[in-house]
Structure formats: C-alpha cells, structure tokens
C-alpha cells in the first residue's frame, strides 16, 4: 500500500485579487492592467505615475 501523506495541493495561492500595489485600494482596473501590462496597479495610480514619475 502506497502512502501519499506527503502530497500537498494548494490552489488558493494563485487567486488574483483587485488590490492595487501602490495605493492598496480595491479597483476593477487592477486585473485589467495585470492582463494588459503585467503589473498590478489601478488606472489612477498609473496616471499619476505617468504625470509625476518618481
């Protein structure tokens, strides 16, 4: 009999949330920007970074 107690499957780590990495607010545009540009940032933070790059 084979013992498979050491196998751990965790699928919850790969869920995508809608929380911006800059302002920490939840916005639906975060997921859109993640798909389009590969970064988790909302449109308002994206605009402010383009106007005032630091």
N, C-alpha and C positions, 0 to 999 in steps of 0.2 A: 504494500500500500504506500502510495506517494504522499508526502506531507508538503502541502503548499501554504503553510502558515506565514512564510516569509514574503509572500507576494502582496504588495500593497498597490491598490489602484486608486488614484485621487484625480477626479476630473474637475473639481471645483477651482483649481488654481488657474485655469485658463479662461475664466469668465471675464468679459470685457465690461468695465463699468464706464459711466459717463462723467467721471470726475476729472476736472482739468488739473494738470500737474503744476500749473502756475498759481492760479487763484483758489484752487481746492473747492470750487463750486461745481455743482452738477449741471450739465448742459448737454443737449442732444447733439450739438455740433462737434463734441469731442470724438465721438465714434466716427463721424463723417471725416474729420480731419485725420484720424488714425488710419482709416482706409485709404484716403487720397494721398496723404503726405507722410505717413509713418511717424507721427508724433501725436501725443495726447494733450491737446491744447484747444481751448474754446476759441470761437471766432473773435470775441472781444479781446482776449489776450494776444491772439495772433495779429490783430490790427494794431494794438498798442506796441507790440514788438517791432512791427514794420515802421511805425511812425517814430518811435523812440528806441532805436536799437542800442542795447547795453549789454 
